Amino acid sequence: MKAIAIERFGEAGGLAVVEKATPDPAPSQVLIETEAIGVGGVDAVIRRGTLGSAFPLGMVPGSEVAGVVTAVGADGDPSWLGRRVWAFTGTSGGYAEQAVAEVQDVTALPGGLTSTDAVALGSAATVARLALDHAHLAPGESVLVRGAAGSIGIAAVELAARSGAAAVAVTASSEPRGSRLLSLGATHVLDRDGAGAPGAPGSFDVVIDIVGGPAVPLFLDRLAPNGRLVLVGAVAGYPPADFGQTLLRSFQESRSFATFSLASVPIARRNAVRAALFDDAVQGTLTPVVHEILPLDRAADAHRAMDDGSVFGRIVLVP
């Protein structure tokens, strides 16, 4: 089968088209003929080599696919055969014509949802929904989504608006991107530092931060009393080592900082949330935003777009 491997860490040109043997599903796995493959921020971080030796050269990146189950493992349920599914493949294996996944990480797709739309939403919208829950967002509160032009951010904007937030502010790098976010439920567009919108709240009850990096203290300072910042990504790197001093300086305002990962959520809950979000998309109450669909052998081009910050939504690869 055709696959994409990381032959050199660093620039996107280190991704190469290779031939691999079709994987055999382990007893607890299924084999999926991929129809769509999501290109996520974590794929780019792994490809850059910033996560160290945990990821070896020659690995096939990709964690999110959709397609048809063509085989089940020895302990598998044969009723999965022939079904269209979304699947989490772990941190590797997705950029390929065939991929294996643990059956517990597979969600059946409802009729009316394309494989492309499934990978635009499957991980991202689930992270957004559960991150807002982790932040204990309540109706009438204000939300700031930092890094809102990515697939997690877009879903967070829509879901926060749908949850009854009084204001949903976003950071955006350009006016066109801000306008698209306004059409998806945002009420105010701020610049990358969280400033620049007349009429926007001066502080926020909840900040969903998908970016991380050195500017985290700026956004901690945008929290209202009892406000909660939830970090769900770190595409800009780790916060500064002393970022906690920002919280301590505002001790009497009882602000808080948390991280959030789907890995901390029981599998049954994340699967149920994901299935409900897929149904929402079919009903038209949640929007899958696909930036571009590219053939699998142009994975390096997809990563170049991720690196230059031009992506709005999700890039999808198709075999």
LINURFEN-V588147 format. One record per backbone hydrogen bond with DSSP energy under -0.5 kcal/mol. CO is the residue of the C=O (numbers start at 1). NH is the residue of the N-H. Records with the same first field share a line. If there is no record, write none. Layout:
CO=NH / NH
//
This chain:
1=20
2=97
3=18
5=7 / 16
6=58
11=14
12=15
14=7 / 8
16=5
18=3
26=29
27=75
28=103
29=73
30=101
31=70 / 71
32=34 / 99
33=68
36=66
37=317
38=40
39=315
40=43 / 44
41=45
42=46
43=47
44=48
45=49 / 50
46=49
47=10
49=52
51=54
52=55
54=56
56=59
59=6 / 61
60=93
61=95
62=94
63=89 / 90
64=38
65=87
66=35 / 36
67=85
68=33
69=82
71=31
73=76
76=78
77=80
78=81
80=83
83=69
84=109
85=67
86=107
87=65 / 89
94=96
95=4
97=34
99=32
101=30
102=105
103=106
105=88
107=86
110=113
112=114
114=118
115=119
116=120
117=121
118=122
121=125 / 126
123=127
124=128
125=129
126=130
127=131
128=132
129=133
130=134
131=135
132=137
133=136
138=141
141=166 / 167
142=205 / 206
143=169
144=146 / 208
145=147 / 148 / 171
146=210
147=150
149=313
150=154
151=155
152=156
153=157
154=158
155=159
156=160
157=161
158=162
159=163
160=165
161=164
164=140
167=143
168=187 / 188
169=145
170=190
171=148
174=178
175=179
176=180
177=181
178=182
179=183
180=184
181=184 / 186
182=185
188=170 / 190
190=172
191=194
195=191
196=198
197=200
204=224
205=228
206=144
207=209 / 230
208=146 / 210
209=232 / 233
210=235
211=236
212=215
213=216
215=218 / 219
216=219 / 220
217=221
219=222
220=223
222=204
224=227
227=256
228=207 / 230
229=231 / 258
230=209 / 232
231=260
234=237
237=213
240=243
242=245
243=246 / 247
244=248
245=249
246=250
247=250
248=251
250=253 / 255
251=254
253=226
256=229
258=231
261=264
262=265
266=269 / 270
267=271
268=272
269=273
270=274
271=275
272=276
273=277
274=278
275=279
276=280
277=281
278=282
279=283
280=284 / 285 / 286
281=284
286=288
287=289
288=290
289=291 / 314
292=294 / 316
294=318
295=298
296=299
298=302
299=303
300=304
301=305
302=306
303=307
304=308
305=309 / 310 / 311
306=309
311=313
313=151
314=291 / 292
315=39
316=294
317=37
318=296
//
